[in-house]
Each structure stands twice: as C-alpha cells, then as structure tokens.
C-alpha cells in the first residue's frame, strides 16, 4: 500500500531464474481497493509490469548459495524477450548496497507513474 506521497516499501528475497526469462519480479498497481485484515478486496488493476535487476549485481548474487545450486541455464537480460533495454522506463531497478557483502542485501528503487484516468 502506498503512503500519502504515493510511495511504498516492499521487502522480498532475490528471485530465482528459469529458462527463457531474465531474473525479474512482477508487480501490479491497484486503485480504489478496500483493505481487509490481511489483504484487500475490490478495486481495479491499472498496471501489470515486470521489474528487472542489474546484470552485474545479479551475477554476484547467482554465484552465492542457494542460487549457485540452480543448474538451469540462466537467460541474460539482453536475451529476455520482454525487457527492451529501455533502462528504468522498461522496469530496470536502481540497486544500492547498504553493506559490503551481497548477504547484506540491496535496496531497489524505481519511480512508476500511474494514471487513474
């Protein structure tokens, strides 16, 4: 849920990889929902998209356990059929490291404009 400024924080693990797609996560933007105790009802989906990760950082992550145990061939970002090499406008996240190790995680940011009209 976004705050009064339209911003939200999401905590997640680094996604795994599978054949024919670069590492990515999906997102949906909903408007006019009614919150319940642990979810929401109603509203309208106004955007469905995918968020992509920096390939150099992804290479570092994929070299660590448990990701390094995945023997499935990894599709690289330039070879992904959905990502169009458009940077942030195509869902490429800006990643910053809060620490010195990949185990410290990353903070990802992206500005997404949504029209409700």
PEVENGI-V112278 format. One record per run of one state. SS is the DSSP state (h for helix, s for strand, l for the rest). FROM is the first residue (numbers start at 1). LEN is the number of residues. Records with the same first field share a line. If there is no record, write none. Layout:
BEGIN
SS=FROM-LEN ; FROM-LEN
END
This chain:
BEGIN
l=1-17 ; 19-2 ; 22-2 ; 32-2 ; 36-4 ; 42-2 ; 53-2 ; 63-4 ; 70-7 ; 80-7 ; 91-1 ; 93-1 ; 97-5 ; 105-2 ; 110-8
s=18-1 ; 21-1 ; 24-8 ; 34-2 ; 40-2 ; 44-9 ; 92-1 ; 94-3 ; 107-3
h=55-8 ; 67-3 ; 77-3 ; 87-4 ; 102-3
END
